[in-house]
Amino acid sequence: AGLRGALPLRQRPAPRSGIIRGRPDLPAPGRPDESRGAAAEGPARVPTALDPNVPARYSRAMPSDPLTELAAEVVACRRCPRLVEWREEAASNPPARFAGERYWARPLPGFGDPKARVLVVGLAPAAHGGNRTGRLFTGDRSGDFLFASLHRTGFANRSTSLAVDDGLTLLDLYLSAVVRCAPPENKPLPEERASCLPYLVRELRLLPDVRVVVALGSFAWDGAIRALRDLGHQASPKPAFGHLEEARVGPYALLGSYHPSQQNTFTGRLTPPMLDAAMLRARRLAYA
């Protein structure tokens, strides 16, 4: 009940693969895109929010809503040199299964329903998942596990998330992350978290209907608490993370879930029924 249409991020041109080492402003020509011909390749600057290579919905030069304007800032961000280097290195050295694909290789904004009551927060994009496809939790095993659950529990119109133009729509849910670039070994540094956290704070401000924040893993739990603190909502004493642990932080219900990483899902620490239980609990809290 009360589910609203989503605001998926679509119509984004495929990112180029390959970065010229030592010139972070220039992507390498990369491999020819066979579907468009070799002429589609060639030097181009890494986009900024004003660059015509950035998707139109991310350009500040066009009329847009505040969430889209924030997305443009996120996409243009180069605050953390280590993360910029790593996301671009991952694009220039893809594993064999992704050889020839164009990588997004830029930061990832949140996406979903702008009227959402539930905000799901992850750790960061995967080097060959979201960093490749251009959308959080898209194109990797963690995303497969997450979106299957979101579909079963009524938060998504489909059970898979493969590409930005796959027709996925989120219903009454917005998906975000504490860190917006893929970090080496999936371990952001404290200063990188601090640089990214204002984006999450601003997303929360721009999502006035959110009542529940679901943190996927302890890193997201800590990041969510920090973001809510920056909004003026203090949790004291600091609640401990755990699966299905709950805490009231100002007007928000904070709900914990184990992260759908392969380490957790392959070992059975997180099972489909466990994640479904967390998402169904989030729905109940959102309409309490």
Secondary structure, 3 states (H helix, E strand, C coil): CCCCCCECCCCCCCCCCCECCCCCCCECCCCCECCCEHHHCCCCCCCCCCCCCCCHHHCCCCCCCHHHHHHHHHHHCCCCHHHHHHHHHHHHCCCHHHCCCCCCCCCCCCEECCCCCEEEEECCCCCCCHHHHCCCCCCCHHHHHHHHHHHHCCCECCCCCCCCCCCCCECCEEEEECCCCCCHHHCCCHHHHHHHHHHHHHHHHHCCCCCEEEEECHHHHHHHHHHHHHCCCCCCCCCCCCCCCEEEECCEEEEEECCCCHHHHHCCCCCHHHHHHHHHHHHHHHCC
